[in-house]
């Protein structure tokens, strides 16, 4: 039986071959097997896109039409209470535009045993959460006369997060250069070493030290331990895949983020492509709509095929179009036309939009085939 | 110390704002302050805002004190005897107008028996919370609020009698309903507004059931017998105005039958209705394109060339004719003068509008729908007592919209019709539904308003009991006769050579961007090209410089304005819009060069 199937390996994709191997009983007759395989090949070829089929357009329509029906309700409480994640149309727009700043970055952190069974789960979660100097202080004051910054620390908050004044001063020293730090009970005084510091700079410094990183993973602003199925995971607001994966109690295989750019830089472009597919498909599915995943895969391919994640905007994918007229018909026409005129660009009228503009058959479907013949000289 | 603002301007401070505000209000009620003044005390800061500006919406309320309304039986008596009027109540501080801000500080009781000592005001009637048209909706408190809004919006579009002197008025786009009726289920607003003297609808029998799918998606099925008996008939009036304008140089428009040598002369047939004075006669039956008022204007530009012309009287034709798709009968011809002393002619054309498929009807509950089919009376379903409904309304319109008042009005109308009286359906103060049901039972009908029905075509008894009742239906001014439009060929725009847009200009229906995408998705490339060929042009192009060349048909010569005669010039087929954008590029200083190569 295996030999018969082997013959078809170049005619069918591997996944179909595998499922045939799995599902066909070994006792099958050779003739019947042949019949099944022939039928499979026929069905497979039937399901392929025809040459000249306008797959991009069909994908656009297939995603665009259901998205118009999506409620514009931006903030549902998705998943867990108190964790607010953008879903719906705004999220799809965010992904497809390739926006670097997400409105709600978020991670799902899976844990190794025994932590996934709930051991020290709260402590672990808190250790991930980023603590800044602002979080453990009562206030920041500027002494205009001495040109110094006075920081009052909150004893209670410090105790909760297991800080001592000394540790705070040490990390502050490591991250702030050019200042002398004087410690007085539970307050600190920062004074510049250089004489010519003005008030404006001091204000800037004050805002900067507020964000001084004390503890945890940078960028993780909230943490929430949740029980999903049998195991405990940590859901976060804010995302930092690179640093989270370094933690030894984190299970790196399943931990994920919704920030596609982080995935691209940490795990590579193939992972980012898969992330685009998963995120978009997840949103569409959560709205109860039905879009074939291959349409989304095509969009993800278009976004990622250059090796970088690029949005479908005039700065992203559209700017790569070879035709001037096609680019001009998308957005900011004058900019494209003038730039094209400056370098003397030539439009070979090879795609759809240009041919619609000049009223010629578009090279798609019935407009694609042409006749080649030898002319007698 | 809190701040006091008058019309948003800070004018001073006051120690105790609440006693200050109550003193202001007292003085307003006593007449020392004008009643247009409103005061608002911000509850958190205690700041006082006094408003005297125009443009605030305000509404009247009865002042209440210590759980008692300040209006007494004495006042009612005096009002009834005519010794007192509305303005007296305001003057005595019994009724005051409150604006939106001051209302924030008020606690208003619905009814007198609900008054407590904390209340500051009493509603004159709960109905005063609603607007004029919303208050006309019977049993409005049983409807979802959005439907109440839709219902009041629809009533504003209803065809009725808009003014009793309409025969001598020349308003634009007027519809008059032929036999309007007083609604059986009324509200208090009917009396207040004197609605019965200018009603907008008719009482009809309505059954809630489906009819062969012709009333799905909000459509309604109408009985042709009802139309023949006058349901929903209306007349459409449309005036046309022509003026003898005076121009510089003593030239003047002339209203007359244009001479045949006038520039732009139509055909003799088009002027056939005009009398000697160039104006159509009343009761002439006119169709599209027929001239109503014949008019000629002096030539637009008097250039020096014209002086050497043989006939200097090349006047322009500027007659008024019926637009595309219009027809009717001339109703009134009016000849007057306007403020500048110019002769002014107004001709009003009337046309009867009998309900047809596509006309819009509505009840008073935002349940608008379009006529889906007109059924011969013999084919309509009928009840066991022989009642044939005028309209069949789809049951799918009810659950999602939750217009319960629609159902109650049907029962109310049925009771009213059976016992020969008007039903009071005033919002919040209506005749209770239970009473209607009881009375219906007494009249020998099923208490819930349903009846046994028979199929009009087969005579079979229907399994389900059908909910029937009488209700007030309105015909809306949107009629297909004014909207129906199609085109195969016709006028084009001057600039782009594409078909014109809009019904009035006999325009095409645009195959837009997204429609284009559907053609592409089907791979119907050549069909798409054909669709978009409305502005196809053949343009000569110079193969040397790639710009548009000249084709001189007179001298049978083709040349390029830049490269001259000795170049190859080929014809290409492009859309005119593309030629236009090439020209626009040139005007920007961009050189759009067309490189030609053989297509095959």
Contacts between the chains, C-beta under 8 A, distances in Angstrom:
chain1	res1	chain2	res2	distance
A	52	B	523	6.1
A	53	B	523	6.5
A	54	B	520	5.2
A	54	B	521	5.4
A	54	B	523	6.2
A	57	B	517	5.7
A	57	B	520	5.1
A	57	B	521	4.9
A	58	B	521	5.1
A	60	B	517	7.4
A	61	B	517	6.2
A	61	B	518	7.5
A	61	B	521	6.0
A	337	B	585	6.8
A	337	B	588	7.6
A	337	B	590	6.3
A	338	B	588	7.6
A	338	B	590	7.0
A	341	B	585	7.8
A	341	B	590	4.2
A	341	B	591	7.1
A	346	B	595	7.2
A	352	B	520	6.0
A	356	B	516	6.5
A	356	B	528	7.3
A	356	B	532	6.6
A	357	B	575	7.2
A	357	B	577	7.6
A	357	B	578	5.6
A	357	B	581	7.8
A	358	B	574	4.8
A	358	B	575	6.1
A	358	B	578	4.6
A	359	B	529	6.3
A	359	B	532	5.3
A	359	B	533	6.2
A	359	B	535	7.7
A	359	B	536	5.9
A	359	B	573	7.5
A	359	B	574	6.0
A	359	B	575	3.7
A	359	B	578	7.0
A	360	B	529	6.7
A	360	B	574	7.8
A	361	B	525	4.7
A	361	B	526	5.5
A	361	B	528	7.7
A	361	B	529	4.9
A	362	B	520	6.3
A	362	B	525	4.8
A	362	B	528	6.4
A	362	B	529	7.6
A	363	B	525	7.5
A	364	B	520	5.8
A	364	B	523	5.7
A	364	B	525	5.5
A	365	B	520	7.6
A	365	B	522	6.8
A	365	B	523	1.9
A	365	B	524	6.2
A	365	B	525	5.0
A	366	B	523	5.9
A	366	B	524	6.4
A	366	B	525	4.8
A	366	B	526	5.3
A	366	B	527	7.8
A	367	B	523	7.8
A	367	B	525	2.8
A	367	B	526	6.2
A	367	B	529	7.6
A	368	B	523	8.0
A	368	B	525	7.3
A	371	B	600	7.5
